[in-house]
Amino acid sequence: MASSFDEYFKQATQEEQRPLWPPTVEYLAFEKQPLEKPRPLFENLLDVSSRMIFGGGSKTYKTWAMSDMALAIAAGAPWWGFTAFKARALYVNFELKEYYMQRRLRAIRLAKDIELAADQLTIWNLRGFEITLESFKAELLKLIGELGVLIVFIDPFYKLLGAKDERVSAEINMILAAFDEINRLTGAALIFAAHFSKGNQAGKEAIDRISGGGSINRDPDNLVTLTKHEAEHAFTVEFTVRDFAPIAPFVVRWEHPLLIRDDELDPTEIKQPGPNRVYKAEDLLALIEQNDDELSTSELLKKAKHELGWKEASFYRRLAELKRQKTIFLSQVTKNWNLKPNYHNQ
């Protein structure tokens, strides 16, 4: 039995059969190795040699968000509150006609008043071209090397699938393995768009909303999801990051041609299926009117949860809204909430 194993080991370790893997490293020696921190592209969000997925349903403006991000990194301009470190970028456009791609990028650049130097952002328009994974990988490696690109946007991901089934992890893994190789050989970061599965996204964790085998959700170093918010034309943005501290979710609103960060909206108010559930300050005001000078803050919260189906964050935002409107006040005597006298006339 041992001789059979020895023979197998000998064959498996012949020089021409051995893959180009790095050697193992003893831990104490590894701990002492001087290792350089990866170059940041977006502060506390993305480094070189990383992968990021933008996930969202249809009409969640993923391409607009990625285009905004590409212009930001090319110019060193802020993006959704993140600091960008200027780097050469390549945008692979599989989806839009050249005319509309040009219009979108120009609209974003002018809206943000971005001054862009020559040769900082390159567009590769591939709509309508037949693409194979191997030919695409070879050409992309060539372009990254020739242009000195540090970040590549691929929009959308599914164009590389061909006849493959995105629901099968084994088939998705072929593309992810190609991305691994591109990361390793070039050091460029890869950002690509993927769409949500069907059904109620509010009942799923952000990492489980993207359509496809489980590997696509768990492969990237950074996952950014845009999920429809209760407010019209607004989306909750959630981040799943591997190498950085957790990033609190926030809401962005669509104001053509940009998705604008809006910290006044509650990111937990994700749109539910069926009739829209809207969190209105007027509903909380009516609850206070029905129970004038009877409920403390904790009692009012409990009642809002029970009768209105509200979440705690929504309750406190609407309570603050009513206070700003000066339609309610907290009694210093009873510590209960009251309506302002003559609030109907305000």
C-alpha positions as CSV (number, residue, x, y, z in Angstrom):
1,M,0.0,0.0,0.0
2,A,2.8,2.3,0.9
3,S,4.6,1.6,-2.4
4,S,1.5,2.5,-4.3
5,F,1.2,5.8,-2.4
6,D,4.9,6.5,-3.0
7,E,4.5,6.0,-6.7
8,Y,1.4,8.2,-6.8
9,F,3.2,10.9,-4.8
10,K,6.2,10.7,-7.2
11,Q,4.0,11.1,-10.3
12,A,1.9,13.9,-8.7
13,T,5.0,15.9,-7.8
14,Q,6.9,15.7,-11.1
15,E,8.0,19.2,-12.1
16,E,5.9,19.5,-15.2
17,Q,2.8,18.5,-13.3
18,R,3.2,20.8,-10.3
19,P,1.0,23.9,-10.3
20,L,2.6,27.3,-9.7
21,W,1.7,27.5,-6.0
22,P,3.7,29.6,-3.5
23,P,5.7,27.7,-0.8
24,T,4.4,27.2,2.7
25,V,5.6,29.6,5.4
26,E,6.3,28.7,9.0
27,Y,4.2,30.9,11.2
28,L,6.8,32.7,13.3
29,A,8.7,33.5,10.1
30,F,5.5,34.7,8.5
31,E,4.8,37.0,11.5
32,K,8.2,38.7,11.0
33,Q,7.8,39.2,7.2
34,P,7.8,42.9,6.2
35,L,4.5,43.1,4.3
36,E,3.3,46.2,2.6
37,K,-0.3,47.3,3.2
38,P,-2.3,47.1,0.0
39,R,-2.8,50.4,-1.8
40,P,-6.2,51.9,-1.0
41,L,-8.6,52.9,-3.7
42,F,-11.5,54.0,-1.5
43,E,-10.7,54.7,2.1
44,N,-12.0,52.0,4.5
45,L,-13.8,50.3,1.6
46,L,-11.6,49.0,-1.3
47,D,-8.0,48.1,-1.9
48,V,-6.1,47.0,-5.0
49,S,-6.3,43.2,-5.9
50,S,-9.9,43.1,-4.4
51,R,-13.3,42.3,-5.8
52,M,-16.5,44.1,-5.2
53,I,-20.1,43.2,-6.4
54,F,-22.8,45.7,-6.8
55,G,-26.1,43.8,-6.3
56,G,-29.6,45.2,-6.9
57,G,-33.0,44.5,-8.4
58,S,-34.0,45.9,-11.7
59,K,-34.1,49.7,-12.0
60,T,-32.0,50.3,-8.9
61,Y,-29.5,52.4,-10.9
62,K,-26.5,50.0,-10.4
63,T,-24.9,51.2,-13.7
64,W,-25.3,54.9,-12.6
65,A,-23.8,54.1,-9.2
66,M,-20.8,52.3,-10.8
67,S,-20.3,55.0,-13.4
68,D,-20.3,57.6,-10.6
69,M,-17.7,55.5,-8.7
70,A,-15.5,55.1,-11.8
71,L,-15.4,58.9,-12.4
72,A,-14.7,59.4,-8.7
73,I,-11.7,57.1,-8.6
74,A,-10.4,58.5,-12.0
75,A,-10.5,62.0,-10.7
76,G,-9.9,61.4,-7.0
77,A,-13.3,62.8,-6.1
78,P,-15.6,61.8,-3.2
79,W,-18.2,59.0,-3.7
80,W,-21.1,58.5,-1.3
81,G,-19.0,60.0,1.5
82,F,-15.9,57.7,0.8
83,T,-12.6,59.3,0.0
84,A,-11.2,58.1,-3.4
85,F,-7.5,57.9,-4.1
86,K,-6.9,58.8,-7.7
87,A,-6.2,55.8,-9.9
88,R,-6.4,54.7,-13.6
89,A,-9.7,53.0,-14.3
90,L,-11.3,50.9,-17.0
91,Y,-15.0,50.6,-17.5
92,V,-16.2,47.5,-19.5
93,N,-19.7,48.4,-20.9
94,F,-21.6,45.3,-22.0
95,E,-25.1,46.8,-21.8
96,L,-25.5,50.3,-23.1
97,K,-25.3,51.7,-26.6
98,E,-22.3,54.0,-26.9
99,Y,-24.4,57.1,-27.3
100,Y,-26.2,56.5,-24.0
101,M,-23.1,55.5,-22.2
102,Q,-21.5,58.7,-23.3
103,R,-24.5,60.8,-22.1
104,R,-24.6,59.1,-18.7
105,L,-21.0,59.7,-18.0
106,R,-21.1,63.3,-19.1
107,A,-24.2,64.0,-17.1
108,I,-22.6,62.6,-13.9
109,R,-19.3,64.4,-14.5
110,L,-21.0,67.7,-15.0
111,A,-23.4,67.2,-12.1
112,K,-20.5,66.6,-9.7
113,D,-18.3,69.3,-11.4
114,I,-15.5,66.8,-11.9
115,E,-12.4,67.8,-13.8
116,L,-11.0,64.7,-15.4
117,A,-7.4,64.5,-16.8
118,A,-6.7,62.6,-20.0
119,D,-6.0,58.9,-19.8
120,Q,-7.5,58.4,-16.3
121,L,-10.7,56.6,-17.4
122,T,-10.9,54.3,-20.4
123,I,-14.2,52.9,-21.7
124,W,-14.4,49.5,-23.5
125,N,-17.8,49.3,-25.3
126,L,-18.6,45.6,-25.9
127,R,-22.4,45.7,-26.4
128,G,-23.4,43.3,-29.2
129,F,-20.0,41.5,-29.4
130,E,-19.7,37.8,-28.9
131,I,-17.6,37.2,-25.9
132,T,-15.9,34.0,-24.5
133,L,-14.5,34.0,-21.0
134,E,-11.0,33.0,-22.2
135,S,-10.8,35.6,-25.0
136,F,-12.1,38.3,-22.6
137,K,-9.7,37.4,-19.9
138,A,-6.7,37.5,-22.3
139,E,-7.7,40.9,-23.8
140,L,-8.5,42.3,-20.4
141,L,-5.1,41.3,-19.0
142,K,-3.4,42.9,-22.0
143,L,-5.4,46.2,-21.5
144,I,-4.6,46.4,-17.8
145,G,-0.9,46.0,-18.5
146,E,-0.8,48.5,-21.4
147,L,-2.9,51.1,-19.7
148,G,-1.6,50.7,-16.1
149,V,-5.2,50.2,-14.8
150,L,-5.7,49.7,-11.1
151,I,-9.5,49.2,-11.1
152,V,-11.8,47.6,-13.6
153,F,-15.6,47.9,-13.7
154,I,-17.5,45.1,-15.5
155,D,-21.1,45.9,-16.2
156,P,-23.0,43.6,-16.0
157,F,-21.5,40.3,-14.8
158,Y,-24.0,38.0,-16.5
159,K,-22.7,38.8,-20.0
160,L,-19.8,36.6,-19.2
161,L,-22.0,33.6,-18.5
162,G,-22.8,32.8,-22.1
163,A,-24.8,29.5,-21.9
164,K,-23.8,28.9,-18.3
165,D,-26.5,28.7,-15.6
166,E,-26.0,31.3,-12.9
167,R,-27.8,29.1,-10.4
168,V,-25.1,26.5,-10.5
169,S,-22.0,27.4,-8.4
170,A,-19.7,25.1,-10.4
171,E,-20.4,27.2,-13.6
172,I,-20.2,30.5,-11.8
173,N,-16.9,29.4,-10.2
174,M,-15.2,29.3,-13.7
175,I,-15.7,33.1,-14.0
176,L,-14.7,33.8,-10.4
177,A,-11.5,31.7,-11.0
178,A,-10.7,33.9,-14.0
179,F,-11.2,37.0,-11.8
180,D,-8.9,35.4,-9.2
181,E,-6.2,35.1,-11.9
182,I,-6.7,38.7,-13.1
183,N,-6.4,40.0,-9.5
184,R,-3.2,37.9,-8.9
185,L,-1.4,38.7,-12.1
186,T,-2.2,42.4,-12.3
187,G,-3.1,43.7,-8.8
188,A,-6.1,45.5,-10.3
189,A,-9.4,45.5,-8.4
190,L,-12.5,44.2,-10.1
191,I,-16.0,45.6,-9.6
192,F,-19.0,44.0,-11.3
193,A,-22.8,44.2,-11.2
194,A,-25.1,41.4,-10.5
195,H,-28.9,41.3,-10.1
196,F,-31.1,40.2,-7.2
197,S,-33.1,37.0,-7.2
198,K,-36.9,37.2,-7.4
199,G,-39.1,37.5,-4.4
200,N,-39.2,39.5,-1.2
201,Q,-35.8,40.9,-0.5
202,A,-36.8,42.5,2.8
203,G,-36.9,39.0,4.4
204,K,-33.4,38.1,3.3
205,E,-29.9,39.0,4.6
206,A,-28.1,41.3,2.2
207,I,-25.6,38.6,1.3
208,D,-28.3,36.3,0.2
209,R,-30.2,38.6,-2.2
210,I,-28.1,38.2,-5.3
211,S,-29.2,35.6,-7.8
212,G,-27.0,32.7,-8.4
213,G,-25.1,29.9,-6.7
214,G,-23.9,30.7,-3.1
215,S,-20.3,31.2,-4.3
216,I,-21.1,34.5,-6.0
217,N,-22.5,36.0,-2.8
218,R,-19.5,34.9,-0.7
219,D,-16.7,35.3,-3.2
220,P,-16.1,39.1,-3.2
221,D,-14.1,41.0,-0.6
222,N,-16.9,43.7,-0.7
223,L,-20.6,43.3,-1.4
224,V,-22.7,46.4,-2.0
225,T,-26.5,46.0,-2.2
226,L,-29.1,48.5,-3.3
227,T,-32.5,47.4,-2.0
228,K,-35.7,49.4,-2.7
229,H,-36.7,51.6,0.2
230,E,-40.3,52.5,1.3
231,A,-39.6,56.1,0.1
232,E,-40.1,56.6,-3.6
233,H,-36.9,56.5,-5.7
234,A,-34.8,55.7,-2.7
235,F,-32.6,52.6,-1.9
236,T,-31.1,51.2,1.2
237,V,-27.3,50.6,0.7
238,E,-25.8,47.8,2.7
239,F,-22.1,46.7,2.8
240,T,-20.6,43.4,3.6
241,V,-16.8,43.9,3.9
242,R,-14.0,41.4,4.5
243,D,-11.0,43.6,5.3
244,F,-12.4,46.7,6.9
245,A,-14.5,47.7,9.9
246,P,-18.3,47.2,9.4
247,I,-20.0,50.0,7.5
248,A,-23.4,51.2,8.7
249,P,-26.1,51.0,6.1
250,F,-27.6,54.3,4.7
251,V,-30.1,55.4,2.1
252,V,-29.5,57.0,-1.3
253,R,-32.1,58.9,-3.3
254,W,-32.3,59.1,-7.1
255,E,-31.9,62.7,-8.3
256,H,-30.9,62.4,-11.9
257,P,-28.1,61.8,-12.8
258,L,-26.9,60.9,-9.3
259,L,-27.8,58.6,-6.4
260,I,-27.5,61.1,-3.5
261,R,-26.8,59.9,0.1
262,D,-29.7,60.8,2.4
263,D,-29.0,60.3,6.1
264,E,-32.5,61.6,7.1
265,L,-34.1,58.4,5.8
266,D,-34.2,55.2,7.8
267,P,-32.2,52.4,6.1
268,T,-34.3,49.7,7.9
269,E,-37.4,50.8,6.0
270,I,-37.0,48.4,3.1
271,K,-39.9,48.1,0.8
272,Q,-42.2,45.2,1.6
273,P,-44.1,43.2,-1.0
274,G,-47.8,44.0,-1.6
275,P,-49.3,47.3,-0.6
276,N,-46.7,49.9,0.3
277,R,-46.1,50.4,4.0
278,V,-45.4,54.1,4.5
279,Y,-44.2,55.5,7.8
280,K,-45.9,58.9,8.2
281,A,-45.5,61.3,10.9
282,E,-49.2,62.0,10.7
283,D,-49.9,58.5,11.9
284,L,-47.8,59.0,15.0
285,L,-49.4,62.3,15.6
286,A,-52.9,60.7,15.5
287,L,-51.7,58.1,18.0
288,I,-50.6,60.9,20.4
289,E,-53.8,62.7,19.9
290,Q,-55.8,59.6,20.8
291,N,-53.7,59.2,24.0
292,D,-52.9,62.8,24.9
293,D,-50.8,63.1,28.0
294,E,-51.2,59.4,28.7
295,L,-48.0,57.8,27.2
296,S,-44.4,58.1,28.0
297,T,-41.8,57.7,25.2
298,S,-41.3,54.0,25.9
299,E,-45.1,53.5,26.1
300,L,-45.7,55.4,22.9
301,L,-43.0,53.3,21.2
302,K,-44.7,50.1,22.3
303,K,-48.0,51.3,21.0
304,A,-46.5,52.4,17.7
305,K,-45.0,48.9,17.3
306,H,-48.2,47.2,18.2
307,E,-50.8,49.3,16.4
308,L,-48.8,50.7,13.5
309,G,-46.3,47.9,12.9
310,W,-43.4,50.3,13.1
311,K,-39.7,49.6,13.8
312,E,-37.9,51.4,16.6
313,A,-35.7,53.5,14.3
314,S,-38.8,54.6,12.2
315,F,-40.6,55.6,15.4
316,Y,-37.8,57.9,16.7
317,R,-37.3,59.5,13.3
318,R,-41.0,60.4,13.0
319,L,-41.1,61.6,16.7
320,A,-38.2,63.9,15.9
321,E,-40.0,65.1,12.8
322,L,-43.1,66.0,14.9
323,K,-40.9,67.8,17.4
324,R,-39.3,69.9,14.7
325,Q,-42.8,70.8,13.5
326,K,-43.6,71.8,17.0
327,T,-46.9,69.9,17.0
328,I,-46.1,67.9,20.1
329,F,-44.2,68.3,23.4
330,L,-43.1,66.2,26.4
331,S,-44.7,67.3,29.6
332,Q,-42.2,68.1,32.3
333,V,-44.8,67.2,34.9
334,T,-46.2,63.9,33.7
335,K,-43.3,62.9,31.4
336,N,-46.0,62.0,28.8
337,W,-46.4,63.2,25.2
338,N,-49.0,65.9,24.5
339,L,-50.3,67.8,21.5
340,K,-49.4,71.5,21.3
341,P,-52.5,73.6,21.8
342,N,-54.1,74.8,18.6
343,Y,-51.8,72.6,16.5
344,H,-54.5,72.3,13.8
345,N,-54.0,76.0,13.1
346,Q,-50.3,75.8,12.7
